Amino acid sequence: MGVPFPDLKTLENIAAGIGTNMFEGLQPTKEKIEIYRDCYLGKITKKEALKLMTDKNYE
């Protein structure tokens, strides 16, 4: 989806997390992947990530 990652390990970890959430109905978008990445890297908190996901309603 064109989302850059700092290294392969980060990409693999985030892909695994997104894959697991897809079983629960998550439909990944570029914006959602960017939020997951930023949260994983500590650029935003989990609380901020949740707020972004719910406020923007990325679907």
RAVENNOR-V267976 format. One record per residue. N is the residue number from 1. RES is the residue in three letters. PSI is psi as a letter, one per 30 degrees, with the letter a starting at -180 (999 if undefined). BURIAL is + if it has 16 or more other ideal C-beta (glycine too) atoms within 10 Angstrom, else -. D_CENTER is the distance of its C-alpha to the mean C-alpha in Angstrom with 1 decimal. Layout:
n/res/psi/burial/d_center
N/RES/PSI/BURIAL/D_CENTER
N/RES/PSI/BURIAL/D_CENTER
This chain:
n/res/psi/burial/d_center
1/MET/g/-/11.9
2/GLY/g/-/13.0
3/VAL/k/-/10.1
4/PRO/k/-/11.9
5/PHE/k/+/11.4
6/PRO/f/-/14.1
7/ASP/l/-/15.3
8/LEU/e/-/15.3
9/LYS/e/-/14.7
10/THR/e/-/11.3
11/LEU/e/-/10.4
12/GLU/e/-/12.1
13/ASN/e/-/10.5
14/ILE/e/+/6.9
15/ALA/e/-/8.6
16/ALA/e/-/10.7
17/GLY/e/-/8.3
18/ILE/e/-/6.9
19/GLY/e/-/10.6
20/THR/e/-/11.8
21/ASN/f/-/10.1
22/MET/f/-/11.6
23/PHE/f/-/14.9
24/GLU/g/-/14.5
25/GLY/g/-/14.1
26/LEU/k/-/10.5
27/GLN/j/-/10.9
28/PRO/k/+/8.0
29/THR/l/-/8.7
30/LYS/e/-/8.5
31/GLU/e/-/7.7
32/LYS/e/+/4.7
33/ILE/e/+/3.4
34/GLU/e/+/5.3
35/ILE/e/+/4.4
36/TYR/e/+/2.1
37/ARG/e/+/5.0
38/ASP/e/-/7.3
39/CYS/e/+/7.3
40/TYR/e/-/7.9
41/LEU/f/-/10.4
42/GLY/g/-/12.0
43/LYS/f/-/12.0
44/ILE/l/+/11.2
45/THR/l/-/12.0
46/LYS/e/-/10.6
47/LYS/e/-/13.1
48/GLU/e/-/12.1
49/ALA/e/+/8.5
50/LEU/e/-/10.3
51/LYS/e/-/12.8
52/LEU/e/+/10.8
53/MET/e/+/9.5
54/THR/e/-/13.1
55/ASP/e/-/15.0
56/LYS/f/-/13.8
57/ASN/h/-/13.6
58/TYR/j/+/11.2
59/GLU/999/-/12.9
